[in-house]
Amino acid sequence: MARCYCLFRNETGKNMRKNYLRDMEPCKDKRQKNKVSLQEYLQALGSFLRKPKTLFDLKDRGCFFILLAMVIILLQKVVEYLSN
């Protein structure tokens, strides 16, 4: 008689548990976490900000720079008004 090679049966034909993932041991993460210094973090952030990924990033950065210029001009006008 031929043996049944089914997903939920072993070679001898006995039924296995349907949830066989419970029998597996959890993977123990042996990766070491490297401590990142603040300088490395800031350097990575700076390099990420220098490289726009999409057209929307360019538009957002353009709007940000225009808004920043408007705020600087407004602050200069306020300081000029208060100094008079």
Backbone as CSV, one residue per row, in Angstrom:
resi,resn,N_x,N_y,N_z,CA_x,CA_y,CA_z,C_x,C_y,C_z
1,MET,0.846,-1.168,0.000,0.000,0.000,0.000,0.899,1.241,0.000
2,ALA,0.532,2.252,-0.769,1.341,3.459,-0.908,1.175,4.346,0.319
3,ARG,2.255,4.977,0.677,2.194,5.896,1.809,1.614,7.229,1.360
4,CYS,0.909,7.883,2.248,0.296,9.173,1.937,1.262,10.282,2.338
5,TYR,1.666,11.099,1.410,2.520,12.227,1.697,1.671,13.493,1.638
6,CYS,0.960,13.723,2.671,0.068,14.878,2.765,0.752,15.933,3.633
7,LEU,0.292,17.167,3.531,0.890,18.257,4.300,0.694,18.063,5.796
8,PHE,-0.446,17.511,6.185,-0.758,17.396,7.607,-0.582,15.978,8.128
9,ARG,0.065,15.125,7.386,0.337,13.768,7.846,1.840,13.510,7.726
10,ASN,2.342,12.757,8.651,3.746,12.397,8.533,3.866,11.112,7.722
11,GLU,5.056,10.585,7.596,5.281,9.443,6.716,4.539,8.195,7.167
12,THR,4.309,8.051,8.439,3.649,6.831,8.913,2.133,6.934,8.816
13,GLY,1.598,8.084,8.457,0.163,8.217,8.293,-0.542,8.762,9.518
14,LYS,0.189,9.010,10.603,-0.456,9.558,11.791,-0.757,11.035,11.561
15,ASN,-1.845,11.475,12.105,-2.212,12.881,11.957,-1.294,13.761,12.789
16,MET,-0.874,14.819,12.198,-0.077,15.810,12.924,-1.007,16.940,13.323
17,ARG,-0.550,17.734,14.243,-1.333,18.909,14.612,-1.397,19.844,13.420
18,LYS,-2.552,20.465,13.212,-2.685,21.362,12.073,-1.872,22.630,12.261
19,ASN,-1.716,23.063,13.500,-0.946,24.273,13.763,0.474,23.862,14.142
20,TYR,1.239,23.477,13.159,2.594,22.992,13.423,3.549,24.114,13.782
21,LEU,3.158,25.394,13.580,4.035,26.498,13.934,4.190,26.643,15.444
22,ARG,3.235,26.121,16.202,3.354,26.173,17.666,4.519,25.326,18.158
23,ASP,4.834,24.289,17.412,5.895,23.380,17.837,7.284,23.939,17.577
24,MET,7.371,24.962,16.753,8.671,25.530,16.431,9.141,26.442,17.557
25,GLU,10.422,26.401,17.830,10.976,27.292,18.844,11.131,28.688,18.259
26,PRO,10.888,29.710,19.071,11.053,31.074,18.553,12.512,31.354,18.236
27,CYS,12.714,32.138,17.214,14.058,32.492,16.792,14.654,33.471,17.795
28,LYS,15.799,33.144,18.301,16.467,34.044,19.242,17.363,34.973,18.448
29,ASP,17.088,36.249,18.581,17.822,37.254,17.821,19.202,37.431,18.436
30,LYS,20.225,37.056,17.683,21.590,37.140,18.197,22.344,38.334,17.629
31,ARG,21.607,39.198,16.883,22.269,40.377,16.337,22.591,41.345,17.460
32,GLN,23.760,41.883,17.414,24.158,42.862,18.406,23.734,44.237,17.931
33,LYS,23.160,44.986,18.835,22.750,46.338,18.486,23.919,47.275,18.748
34,ASN,24.347,47.945,17.682,25.451,48.888,17.812,24.906,50.208,18.326
35,LYS,25.599,50.788,19.270,25.193,52.088,19.768,25.638,53.147,18.764
36,VAL,24.687,53.978,18.363,24.950,55.007,17.369,25.172,56.322,18.098
37,SER,26.257,56.984,17.756,26.530,58.270,18.395,25.653,59.339,17.772
38,LEU,25.511,60.440,18.466,24.688,61.545,17.994,25.258,62.122,16.701
39,GLN,26.569,62.169,16.585,27.211,62.699,15.378,26.858,61.833,14.159
40,GLU,26.900,60.505,14.306,26.548,59.619,13.202,25.083,59.764,12.824
41,TYR,24.228,59.924,13.829,22.800,60.103,13.571,22.550,61.387,12.794
42,LEU,23.180,62.480,13.209,22.994,63.759,12.524,23.569,63.730,11.110
43,GLN,24.682,63.031,10.939,25.284,62.910,9.613,24.367,62.128,8.678
44,ALA,23.762,61.048,9.168,22.833,60.261,8.353,21.581,61.065,8.025
45,LEU,21.082,61.823,8.990,19.909,62.654,8.755,20.203,63.723,7.712
46,GLY,21.372,64.331,7.807,21.765,65.348,6.832,21.888,64.785,5.430
47,SER,22.480,63.609,5.298,22.614,63.008,3.967,21.260,62.588,3.419
48,PHE,20.348,62.166,4.287,18.999,61.821,3.838,18.245,63.061,3.352
49,LEU,18.400,64.164,4.067,17.689,65.381,3.695,18.249,66.007,2.418
50,ARG,19.508,65.755,2.110,20.101,66.309,0.898,19.636,65.604,-0.363
51,LYS,19.153,64.387,-0.241,18.779,63.601,-1.416,17.258,63.474,-1.488
52,PRO,16.590,64.306,-2.303,15.140,64.154,-2.443,14.799,62.865,-3.189
53,LYS,13.750,62.210,-2.760,13.388,60.923,-3.357,12.359,61.057,-4.480
54,THR,11.407,61.980,-4.329,10.342,62.098,-5.323,10.133,63.558,-5.686
55,LEU,9.270,63.779,-6.645,8.915,65.126,-7.062,8.200,65.861,-5.930
56,PHE,7.423,65.115,-5.136,6.716,65.735,-4.022,7.694,66.263,-2.975
57,ASP,8.804,65.562,-2.780,9.824,66.048,-1.849,10.374,67.384,-2.323
58,LEU,10.609,67.501,-3.617,11.126,68.766,-4.150,10.108,69.887,-3.964
59,LYS,8.841,69.610,-4.219,7.806,70.626,-4.043,7.682,71.032,-2.579
60,ASP,7.707,70.048,-1.675,7.595,70.354,-0.246,8.784,71.174,0.236
61,ARG,9.973,70.808,-0.230,11.161,71.565,0.180,11.140,72.976,-0.398
62,GLY,10.647,73.121,-1.617,10.526,74.449,-2.212,9.564,75.315,-1.427
63,CYS,8.424,74.758,-1.061,7.457,75.507,-0.230,8.056,75.848,1.126
64,PHE,8.818,74.921,1.689,9.447,75.178,2.988,10.438,76.336,2.894
65,PHE,11.247,76.363,1.848,12.233,77.434,1.716,11.558,78.785,1.455
66,ILE,10.478,78.789,0.688,9.750,80.033,0.465,9.131,80.527,1.773
67,LEU,8.534,79.616,2.531,7.954,79.982,3.824,9.034,80.470,4.790
68,LEU,10.182,79.807,4.796,11.285,80.217,5.668,11.775,81.614,5.299
69,ALA,11.888,81.898,4.003,12.311,83.237,3.569,11.287,84.287,3.985
70,MET,10.003,83.969,3.884,8.962,84.918,4.285,9.013,85.196,5.785
71,VAL,9.269,84.163,6.579,9.368,84.351,8.035,10.576,85.208,8.376
72,ILE,11.701,84.992,7.717,12.899,85.791,7.982,12.663,87.248,7.612
73,ILE,12.042,87.492,6.458,11.748,88.863,6.044,10.780,89.519,7.021
74,LEU,9.772,88.786,7.465,8.808,89.321,8.428,9.487,89.673,9.754
75,LEU,10.366,88.818,10.213,11.095,89.094,11.461,11.989,90.322,11.311
76,GLN,12.623,90.475,10.160,13.452,91.661,9.932,12.600,92.919,9.956
77,LYS,11.418,92.865,9.382,10.521,94.024,9.373,10.055,94.358,10.787
78,VAL,9.761,93.344,11.591,9.329,93.585,12.972,10.452,94.203,13.768
79,VAL,11.674,93.683,13.635,12.809,94.233,14.372,13.072,95.670,13.910
80,GLU,12.955,95.929,12.630,13.155,97.277,12.090,12.076,98.245,12.620
81,TYR,10.846,97.765,12.709,9.759,98.593,13.210,9.934,98.895,14.696
82,LEU,10.362,97.893,15.470,10.545,98.100,16.910,11.771,98.933,17.242
83,SER,12.774,98.913,16.377,13.973,99.696,16.649,13.753,101.177,16.369
84,ASN,12.773,101.568,15.559,12.478,102.981,15.265,11.654,103.623,16.355
